Amino acid sequence: MDELQNKYKTDTLSSDELMLLKEKINAMSDDELASQLQDDWMVSDIDTSSVDDHRMDDLKNRIDRSIGRKPVYTFGWLAKAARIAAAVLLPVFVLSTVYFYRQTRLAGSEEMVVTTGAGERANITLPDGTNVALNSNSRLAYLPKMFNKSDRRIAFSGEGYFQVHKDATRPFLIDGRGLGVKVLGTVFNLHVRENDASAELALEEGSVLFSSKRNHEDVVLEVGSMAILDQNTGSITVVNEKNITNAAAWKSGYLIYHETELSEVIKDMESNYGVTIVMGKKCLSDLFTGTVPSNDLNEALLILEKSYHLKSSRQGNRIVLK
């Protein structure tokens, strides 16, 4: 871990090492991460000889202003110590952002946006105490000024595992492509991507009001059931699942399928790993039952190769299966 941190701060990480660092940080608790950062702060010996004094002064003043402190002009060894402290803070701040979710404020609206890219995952806690685990290529947005007043409203796309804090007076509302979700406090996995033909909600605890925007259909889900929305027609199908927790198996590093068309498996792998997979149409309609790792592309490809007698070749992010 220390070696990866040092390489990150000196910008010498390979792409594989960067992914490994992200995985290690995502696996750490908040307390473990805080301890790691503190240890790094206390023992790191950062070379500031290549940074001129004027730039160090400017850097410290900018940090002072950002935290509401008026710049203090000192001399001698105190000034040097302050400049070094400002320089040391930078890699610490940068490292912490690898773990914490990516967020931006949109001008004028003050909307809080949390996103994950291909192969990335994030765990966040909303202001009301609701916990959300985001799968890759997901987006969650809300207005902090309005959230948790009369209701708790968010916009969502991608895949997420929601553990909604119970509040009988403020419903938790999700606005997604073609659907709406209303809960008071419950646990479920929601899969609603922009280009998918369907969306799914798998309910583990509590109850959910699941709505179709297209035909204004509402269904109330019970524990162990899954709602499937057809994006083309707006119709909702409810099925009972014996292994309802399989829908959120991605949190543990797996993608689990039961009699699923191979084309859907390929689509999930492309989204999860950020790659393009090309193969003939001959096998795409075949049904696949099994488990595919969501954190090891080579192993995932090997499973497909052995299952369908295929051979893969890779060039960059493009994979061809023959």
Wavefront OBJ file of the C-alpha trace (Angstrom):
o trace
v 0.000 0.000 0.000
v 2.788 2.449 0.950
v 4.615 1.782 -2.309
v 1.451 2.406 -4.338
v 0.806 5.656 -2.436
v 4.332 6.876 -3.111
v 4.012 6.053 -6.800
v 0.653 7.853 -6.937
v 2.135 11.011 -5.431
v 5.035 10.951 -7.907
v 2.750 10.135 -10.868
v 4.587 6.905 -11.688
v 1.695 4.435 -11.289
v 0.916 2.100 -14.150
v -2.748 1.682 -15.134
v -2.857 -1.735 -13.411
v -1.295 -0.307 -10.252
v -3.813 2.547 -10.246
v -6.704 0.059 -10.389
v -5.081 -1.953 -7.566
v -4.752 1.201 -5.433
v -8.412 2.074 -6.022
v -9.467 -1.449 -5.019
v -7.397 -1.309 -1.810
v -8.760 2.104 -0.839
v -12.382 1.148 -1.621
v -11.964 -1.896 0.624
v -10.879 0.236 3.597
v -13.256 1.641 6.212
v -13.333 5.374 6.952
v -11.329 4.830 10.154
v -8.725 2.732 8.349
v -8.381 5.346 5.628
v -8.035 8.162 8.180
v -5.319 6.207 9.991
v -3.519 5.524 6.711
v -3.569 9.197 5.753
v -2.361 10.246 9.200
v 0.523 7.777 9.051
v 1.444 9.041 5.604
v 1.351 12.632 6.871
v 3.587 11.860 9.852
v 6.275 9.809 8.129
v 6.408 11.129 4.558
v 9.511 13.044 3.569
v 8.397 15.221 0.662
v 11.023 16.824 -1.517
v 10.099 20.477 -2.060
v 13.407 21.577 -3.516
v 11.982 21.759 -7.034
v 9.262 24.212 -5.979
v 10.290 27.868 -5.719
v 9.478 29.901 -2.598
v 7.042 32.181 -4.402
v 4.921 29.218 -5.536
v 5.006 27.725 -2.013
v 3.797 31.030 -0.532
v 1.011 31.280 -3.087
v -0.028 27.678 -2.415
v -0.274 28.206 1.342
v -2.224 31.462 0.936
v -4.738 29.723 -1.354
v -5.250 26.968 1.231
v -5.700 29.578 3.967
v -8.328 31.397 1.937
v -10.195 28.164 1.127
v -10.649 27.414 4.848
v -11.549 31.016 5.742
v -8.251 31.931 7.361
v -6.491 35.191 6.609
v -2.958 34.706 5.259
v -0.292 35.159 7.930
v 3.071 36.338 6.699
v 5.949 34.857 8.664
v 9.680 34.852 8.275
v 12.636 32.537 8.609
v 12.130 28.909 9.537
v 8.419 29.444 10.293
v 7.756 30.494 6.719
v 9.665 27.514 5.388
v 7.721 25.122 7.663
v 4.412 26.592 6.561
v 5.330 26.216 2.880
v 6.354 22.602 3.384
v 3.081 21.886 5.230
v 1.103 23.328 2.330
v 2.968 21.153 -0.158
v 2.517 18.033 1.962
v -1.240 18.627 2.160
v -1.679 18.346 -1.598
v -0.915 14.624 -2.039
v -2.969 13.849 1.085
v -5.982 15.664 -0.375
v -5.502 13.999 -3.753
v -5.223 10.520 -2.241
v -8.379 10.935 -0.187
v -10.394 11.822 -3.274
v -9.547 8.423 -4.798
v -11.596 6.828 -2.011
v -14.392 9.329 -1.659
v -17.005 9.609 -4.373
v -16.602 12.054 -7.210
v -18.856 15.062 -6.757
v -19.541 18.347 -8.579
v -21.796 21.319 -7.996
v -23.695 22.506 -11.043
v -23.669 26.296 -11.392
v -26.859 27.980 -10.237
v -28.744 24.828 -9.184
v -26.337 23.747 -6.392
v -27.073 20.163 -7.349
v -24.884 17.547 -5.724
v -23.829 14.881 -8.217
v -22.080 11.598 -7.431
v -20.737 9.498 -10.308
v -18.693 6.359 -10.916
v -16.853 5.455 -14.103
v -16.221 2.122 -15.767
v -14.866 -0.383 -13.259
v -15.364 2.040 -10.353
v -17.603 1.662 -7.303
v -18.423 3.996 -4.433
v -20.207 3.893 -1.097
v -21.926 7.079 0.029
v -24.121 8.243 2.889
v -26.836 10.777 2.096
v -27.753 13.582 4.551
v -30.651 11.553 5.995
v -28.410 8.579 6.827
v -29.370 6.505 3.779
v -26.485 4.371 2.498
v -26.033 3.777 -1.228
v -23.468 1.513 -2.886
v -22.942 2.596 -6.493
v -21.902 0.131 -9.182
v -19.840 1.216 -12.192
v -21.141 3.883 -14.607
v -23.746 5.192 -12.182
v -24.997 8.683 -11.332
v -26.884 9.973 -8.296
v -27.973 13.608 -7.910
v -29.959 15.630 -5.384
v -30.516 19.204 -4.214
v -29.016 19.627 -0.727
v -31.257 22.630 0.061
v -34.422 20.639 -0.647
v -33.368 17.146 0.433
v -34.839 15.904 3.723
v -37.393 18.699 4.085
v -40.832 17.557 2.940
v -39.286 14.532 1.180
v -35.970 12.960 0.179
v -35.776 13.165 -3.600
v -32.916 12.002 -5.846
v -32.329 11.383 -9.557
v -30.587 8.129 -10.382
v -29.194 6.135 -13.297
v -26.990 3.060 -13.332
v -27.049 0.437 -10.587
v -27.157 0.939 -6.850
v -27.814 -0.925 -3.617
v -29.991 1.248 -1.378
v -30.322 0.950 2.399
v -32.891 3.689 2.982
v -33.062 5.204 6.453
v -36.589 4.872 7.830
v -38.562 8.122 8.088
v -42.353 7.841 8.034
v -42.808 11.610 7.582
v -40.403 12.116 4.671
v -40.713 9.593 1.813
v -37.595 8.657 -0.149
v -38.262 9.264 -3.858
v -36.174 8.115 -6.833
v -36.603 9.537 -10.313
v -35.093 7.292 -12.986
v -35.461 6.662 -16.693
v -39.076 5.602 -17.227
v -39.743 4.934 -13.550
v -40.348 6.297 -10.088
v -39.707 4.688 -6.708
v -41.266 5.652 -3.369
v -40.200 4.133 -0.047
v -40.167 5.075 3.636
v -37.324 2.828 4.741
v -36.150 -0.347 3.063
v -33.348 -2.260 1.282
v -33.280 -2.922 -2.454
v -31.103 -3.098 -5.565
v -32.053 -0.829 -8.481
v -30.763 -1.314 -12.024
v -31.826 1.413 -14.480
v -29.380 2.306 -17.237
v -29.950 4.801 -20.033
v -29.562 2.382 -22.961
v -31.059 -0.797 -21.487
v -34.375 -2.164 -22.743
v -35.538 -2.829 -19.180
v -35.050 -1.702 -15.595
v -35.184 -3.871 -12.473
v -35.758 -3.393 -8.757
v -35.090 -6.333 -6.412
v -36.559 -5.893 -2.917
v -34.753 -7.416 0.084
v -36.517 -5.672 2.980
v -39.615 -3.549 3.572
v -41.959 -2.472 0.781
v -41.661 -0.299 -2.330
v -44.086 1.582 -4.551
v -42.726 1.115 -8.083
v -44.216 3.302 -10.847
v -44.077 3.404 -14.637
v -43.950 6.915 -16.092
v -45.072 5.779 -19.534
v -48.447 4.266 -18.637
v -48.811 5.513 -15.040
v -48.924 1.974 -13.665
v -48.099 1.457 -9.963
v -47.201 -1.758 -8.155
v -46.402 -2.387 -4.493
v -43.561 -4.865 -4.064
v -43.167 -7.280 -1.178
v -39.966 -8.792 0.182
v -38.385 -11.290 -2.214
v -40.011 -9.872 -5.342
v -38.541 -8.127 -8.374
v -40.188 -5.527 -10.597
v -39.108 -5.509 -14.247
v -40.003 -2.438 -16.327
v -40.168 -2.717 -20.114
v -38.838 0.637 -21.311
v -40.547 0.300 -24.708
v -44.081 -0.375 -23.456
v -43.934 0.939 -19.895
v -45.429 -2.300 -18.568
v -44.284 -3.728 -15.233
v -43.811 -7.433 -14.546
v -43.448 -8.670 -10.973
v -41.668 -11.975 -10.298
v -40.772 -13.766 -7.082
v -37.094 -14.616 -6.656
v -35.859 -17.287 -4.246
v -32.371 -15.807 -4.294
v -33.263 -12.119 -4.332
v -29.827 -11.135 -2.949
v -28.195 -12.362 -6.184
v -29.245 -9.066 -7.785
v -26.715 -7.259 -5.598
v -23.954 -9.878 -5.910
v -21.862 -7.267 -7.758
v -21.079 -5.734 -4.357
v -19.083 -8.867 -3.530
v -17.331 -8.947 -6.892
v -19.651 -11.263 -8.826
v -22.255 -11.132 -11.570
v -24.757 -13.990 -11.205
v -27.006 -15.127 -14.061
v -29.788 -17.671 -14.465
v -30.904 -18.499 -18.007
v -29.855 -15.047 -19.239
v -29.169 -14.348 -22.896
v -25.441 -14.116 -23.585
v -25.993 -10.719 -25.212
v -27.069 -9.344 -21.796
v -24.025 -10.878 -20.114
v -21.786 -9.260 -22.729
v -23.495 -5.898 -22.205
v -22.944 -6.114 -18.436
v -19.271 -6.963 -18.909
v -18.782 -4.040 -21.298
v -20.322 -1.637 -18.791
v -18.508 -3.097 -15.808
v -15.032 -3.227 -17.338
v -15.249 -0.275 -19.715
v -14.468 -2.376 -22.811
v -16.067 -3.199 -26.157
v -16.680 -6.897 -26.838
v -17.238 -8.041 -30.411
v -18.506 -11.504 -31.305
v -20.633 -13.176 -33.927
v -24.415 -13.296 -33.576
v -24.429 -17.088 -33.490
v -24.082 -17.345 -29.689
v -25.685 -14.085 -28.554
v -29.143 -15.604 -28.057
v -27.812 -18.608 -26.119
v -28.826 -18.777 -22.459
v -26.146 -18.497 -19.786
v -26.390 -19.720 -16.201
v -23.423 -19.160 -13.949
v -21.229 -16.692 -12.092
v -18.831 -14.212 -13.691
v -16.340 -12.144 -11.653
v -16.879 -8.393 -11.802
v -13.300 -7.544 -10.805
v -11.198 -9.817 -13.032
v -11.677 -9.374 -16.778
v -9.298 -12.165 -17.753
v -11.129 -14.690 -15.588
v -14.500 -13.503 -16.909
v -13.320 -13.969 -20.497
v -11.932 -17.411 -19.663
v -15.365 -18.499 -18.399
v -16.988 -17.428 -21.667
v -14.262 -19.101 -23.707
v -14.714 -22.445 -21.970
v -18.521 -22.221 -21.906
v -18.923 -21.484 -25.615
v -15.671 -22.847 -27.106
v -14.419 -19.353 -27.951
v -11.028 -17.696 -28.125
v -10.480 -14.049 -27.234
v -8.012 -11.523 -28.586
v -7.564 -8.043 -27.161
v -6.314 -4.770 -28.547
v -6.619 -1.929 -26.046
v -10.219 -1.781 -24.840
v -11.548 -3.810 -27.793
v -12.015 -7.556 -27.292
v -12.915 -9.971 -30.086
v -14.422 -13.367 -29.282
v -14.250 -15.976 -32.059
l 1 2 3 4 5 6 7 8 9 10 11 12 13 14 15 16 17 18 19 20 21 22 23 24 25 26 27 28 29 30 31 32 33 34 35 36 37 38 39 40 41 42 43 44 45 46 47 48 49 50 51 52 53 54 55 56 57 58 59 60 61 62 63 64 65 66 67 68 69 70 71 72 73 74 75 76 77 78 79 80 81 82 83 84 85 86 87 88 89 90 91 92 93 94 95 96 97 98 99 100 101 102 103 104 105 106 107 108 109 110 111 112 113 114 115 116 117 118 119 120 121 122 123 124 125 126 127 128 129 130 131 132 133 134 135 136 137 138 139 140 141 142 143 144 145 146 147 148 149 150 151 152 153 154 155 156 157 158 159 160 161 162 163 164 165 166 167 168 169 170 171 172 173 174 175 176 177 178 179 180 181 182 183 184 185 186 187 188 189 190 191 192 193 194 195 196 197 198 199 200 201 202 203 204 205 206 207 208 209 210 211 212 213 214 215 216 217 218 219 220 221 222 223 224 225 226 227 228 229 230 231 232 233 234 235 236 237 238 239 240 241 242 243 244 245 246 247 248 249 250 251 252 253 254 255 256 257 258 259 260 261 262 263 264 265 266 267 268 269 270 271 272 273 274 275 276 277 278 279 280 281 282 283 284 285 286 287 288 289 290 291 292 293 294 295 296 297 298 299 300 301 302 303 304 305 306 307 308 309 310 311 312 313 314 315 316 317 318 319 320 321 322
